[in-house]
């Protein structure tokens, strides 16, 4: 294992082990309706405790993302064939500004913060997904297609509803799972309307430690964890 997991804190006998700030871990997504991983992002831990995991995805980080078998970016493929053509995973770089990701344990979404150049805050992004599963080297999830974008004025919109519908049409998500995802989205919207954590916590003013190095992508980024814990 080449990812630097750093020192961990233990909250008591049998408690979850937490990563220390500055530790490097992997944030991964499984293939939809598949067993392998098709997204992997090395990140730096900002905070990790019983209430929140916060990580920083730095500009220029080498990541893994899915592309079509011929190398075509996924978003360039027409929607009606986007989820049926063969894919492969490709190493690439995260360009542009970095992303701060916030995940509350057990919740079926994470909240991402985006900035424009010069640290002008752009928006929050609620990524609906499986609750994160922790393992020694990071966290794993599965994306649920549907998302919610939240603006600085606290307004919000559904995002990627077309992809959510197409995923159901081609069999990547059954009706029961889709109903649960939509309900999770409604719950996230209720948090936005109430302006609860993490939106109310001032993370848009956070800045990364300039001494932090950019995490590297290990050769075994797609390894299967020996043990998962919530």
C-alpha positions as CSV (number, residue, x, y, z in Angstrom):
1,X,0.0,0.0,0.0
2,X,1.5,3.3,-1.1
3,X,-1.1,5.8,0.1
4,X,-0.1,7.6,3.3
5,X,-2.8,7.0,5.8
6,X,-1.0,8.9,8.6
7,X,-1.5,8.5,12.3
8,X,-5.0,7.7,13.6
9,X,-6.9,8.6,16.7
10,X,-9.1,6.1,18.5
11,X,-12.2,7.3,20.3
12,X,-12.4,4.4,22.7
13,X,-12.4,0.7,22.9
14,X,-13.8,-0.8,19.7
15,X,-14.4,2.7,18.3
16,X,-13.9,3.9,14.7
17,X,-10.3,4.9,14.0
18,X,-10.0,8.5,12.7
19,X,-7.4,9.9,10.3
20,X,-5.3,12.8,11.6
21,X,-5.5,16.1,9.6
22,X,-3.0,16.1,6.8
23,X,-3.3,12.3,6.2
24,X,-3.6,11.1,2.6
25,X,-6.5,8.7,1.8
26,X,-8.4,7.5,-1.2
27,X,-12.0,8.6,-2.0
28,X,-13.4,6.0,-4.4
29,X,-16.6,5.1,-6.3
30,X,-17.6,1.6,-7.4
31,X,-19.0,1.0,-10.9
32,X,-22.8,1.2,-11.0
33,X,-24.2,-2.3,-11.1
34,X,-20.6,-3.6,-11.1
35,X,-18.0,-4.9,-8.6
36,X,-14.9,-2.8,-9.6
37,X,-13.9,0.8,-9.0
38,X,-14.0,3.4,-11.8
39,X,-13.3,6.6,-9.8
40,X,-10.4,7.2,-7.4
41,X,-9.3,10.5,-6.0
42,X,-6.4,10.8,-3.6
43,X,-7.3,13.5,-1.0
44,X,-5.9,15.1,2.2
45,X,-7.9,14.8,5.4
46,X,-9.0,18.2,6.8
47,X,-11.0,16.8,9.7
48,X,-12.2,13.4,10.7
49,X,-14.3,12.6,13.8
50,X,-17.7,11.1,14.8
51,X,-19.6,14.0,13.2
52,X,-17.8,14.7,9.9
53,X,-15.1,13.6,7.4
54,X,-13.7,16.6,5.5
55,X,-11.1,16.1,2.8
56,X,-9.4,18.4,0.2
57,X,-9.0,17.4,-3.4
58,X,-6.1,19.6,-4.6
59,X,-5.6,21.0,-8.1
60,X,-3.4,18.8,-10.2
61,X,-4.0,15.6,-8.2
62,X,-3.6,12.5,-10.3
63,X,-7.0,10.7,-10.3
64,X,-8.8,7.8,-12.0
65,X,-12.0,8.5,-14.0
66,X,-14.1,6.5,-16.4
67,X,-14.0,7.0,-20.1
68,X,-15.5,5.1,-23.0
69,X,-13.4,2.2,-24.3
70,X,-12.2,4.3,-27.2
71,X,-11.1,7.1,-24.8
72,X,-14.1,9.4,-25.4
73,X,-15.0,11.4,-22.3
74,X,-18.3,10.2,-20.8
75,X,-20.0,13.6,-21.0
76,X,-19.4,13.8,-24.7
77,X,-21.4,10.6,-25.4
78,X,-25.2,11.1,-26.1
79,X,-27.3,10.3,-23.1
80,X,-29.1,7.4,-24.8
81,X,-25.9,5.4,-25.2
82,X,-23.8,6.9,-22.3
83,X,-24.5,4.0,-19.9
84,X,-24.5,1.1,-22.4
85,X,-21.2,1.5,-24.3
86,X,-18.1,-0.3,-22.9
87,X,-15.9,1.8,-20.5
88,X,-12.5,1.7,-19.0
89,X,-10.7,3.6,-16.2
90,X,-8.1,6.1,-17.1
91,X,-5.5,8.1,-15.1
92,X,-5.9,11.8,-15.4
93,X,-5.3,15.1,-13.5
94,X,-7.8,17.2,-11.6
95,X,-7.6,20.5,-13.3
96,X,-9.0,23.8,-12.1
97,X,-9.7,24.8,-8.6
98,X,-9.7,22.2,-5.8
99,X,-12.8,20.7,-4.1
100,X,-13.6,20.4,-0.4
101,X,-15.7,17.3,0.3
102,X,-17.7,16.9,3.5
103,X,-19.4,13.7,4.6
104,X,-21.5,13.1,7.7
105,X,-21.4,9.5,8.8
106,X,-24.3,7.3,7.6
107,X,-25.8,10.0,5.4
108,X,-26.5,9.0,1.7
109,X,-24.9,12.1,0.3
110,X,-21.7,14.2,0.6
111,X,-21.5,18.0,0.2
112,X,-18.8,19.4,-2.1
113,X,-17.6,23.0,-2.1
114,X,-16.4,24.7,-5.3
115,X,-14.6,28.0,-5.8
116,X,-13.7,30.1,-8.8
117,X,-10.2,31.4,-9.3
118,X,-9.1,33.7,-6.5
119,X,-11.1,31.8,-4.0
120,X,-14.4,33.3,-5.0
121,X,-17.0,30.9,-3.6
122,X,-19.1,29.3,-6.4
123,X,-21.5,26.8,-4.9
124,X,-22.2,23.7,-2.8
125,X,-22.9,20.4,-4.5
126,X,-24.9,17.7,-2.8
127,X,-23.7,14.4,-4.3
128,X,-26.3,11.7,-3.6
129,X,-24.5,8.4,-3.0
130,X,-24.2,5.3,-0.8
131,X,-23.1,6.2,2.7
132,X,-19.3,6.1,2.8
133,X,-17.7,2.8,3.8
134,X,-14.4,3.3,5.6
135,X,-11.4,1.0,5.2
136,X,-7.7,1.3,6.1
137,X,-6.8,3.4,3.0
138,X,-9.9,5.6,2.6
139,X,-13.6,5.5,1.8
140,X,-15.8,3.9,-0.8
141,X,-19.2,4.7,-2.2
142,X,-21.4,4.3,-5.3
143,X,-22.8,7.4,-7.0
144,X,-26.6,7.7,-7.4
145,X,-26.6,10.0,-10.4
146,X,-29.1,12.6,-9.0
147,X,-27.6,15.6,-7.3
148,X,-28.6,19.0,-5.8
149,X,-26.7,22.2,-6.5
150,X,-26.9,24.9,-3.7
151,X,-26.1,28.5,-4.4
152,X,-24.5,31.2,-2.2
153,X,-28.0,32.9,-1.8
154,X,-29.3,29.5,-0.4
155,X,-31.3,28.8,-3.5
156,X,-31.1,25.2,-4.9
157,X,-31.8,23.1,-8.0
158,X,-32.0,19.4,-8.8
159,X,-29.1,18.4,-11.1
160,X,-28.6,15.5,-13.5
161,X,-32.3,14.4,-13.5
162,X,-31.9,13.2,-17.1
163,X,-29.0,10.9,-16.1
164,X,-30.9,9.7,-13.1
165,X,-33.9,8.7,-15.4
166,X,-31.6,7.1,-18.0
167,X,-29.8,5.0,-15.4
168,X,-33.1,3.6,-14.4
169,X,-34.2,3.0,-18.0
170,X,-31.0,0.9,-18.8
171,X,-31.2,-1.1,-15.6
172,X,-28.4,0.4,-13.5
173,X,-30.9,1.3,-10.8
174,X,-34.2,-0.4,-9.9
175,X,-37.4,1.5,-9.0
176,X,-37.0,0.8,-5.3
177,X,-33.5,2.1,-5.2
178,X,-34.5,5.2,-7.3
179,X,-37.3,6.0,-4.9
180,X,-34.8,5.8,-2.0
181,X,-32.4,8.1,-3.8
182,X,-35.1,10.7,-4.5
183,X,-36.2,10.6,-0.8
184,X,-32.6,11.1,0.2
185,X,-32.5,14.1,-2.1
186,X,-35.6,15.5,-0.5
187,X,-34.0,15.1,3.0
188,X,-30.9,16.9,1.8
189,X,-33.1,19.7,0.5
190,X,-34.8,20.0,3.9
191,X,-31.3,20.5,5.5
192,X,-30.7,23.2,2.9
193,X,-34.0,24.9,3.6
194,X,-33.3,24.8,7.4
195,X,-29.7,25.9,6.6
196,X,-28.3,23.2,8.8
197,X,-24.8,21.7,9.0
198,X,-22.6,21.6,7.0
199,X,-24.0,24.5,5.1
200,X,-24.2,26.7,8.2
201,X,-20.6,25.9,9.4
202,X,-18.7,28.5,7.3
203,X,-16.7,26.0,5.3
204,X,-16.8,28.4,2.3
205,X,-14.2,30.5,4.2
206,X,-11.8,27.5,4.8
207,X,-8.5,27.4,3.0
208,X,-6.0,24.5,2.7
209,X,-2.7,24.4,4.6
210,X,-0.1,25.7,2.1
211,X,2.4,23.2,3.6
212,X,0.3,20.2,2.4
213,X,1.8,18.1,-0.4
214,X,-0.4,16.8,-3.2
215,X,-1.3,13.1,-2.6
216,X,0.0,10.6,-5.1
217,X,-2.2,8.0,-6.8
218,X,-0.9,4.5,-5.8
219,X,-0.5,1.7,-8.3
220,X,-2.9,-0.4,-6.4
221,X,-5.6,2.2,-6.3
222,X,-8.3,-0.3,-7.1
223,X,-7.4,-2.9,-4.5
224,X,-10.2,-4.6,-2.6
225,X,-10.2,-3.6,1.1
226,X,-9.7,-6.5,3.6
227,X,-12.2,-5.0,6.0
228,X,-14.9,-2.4,5.8
229,X,-16.5,-0.5,8.7
230,X,-19.1,2.1,8.9
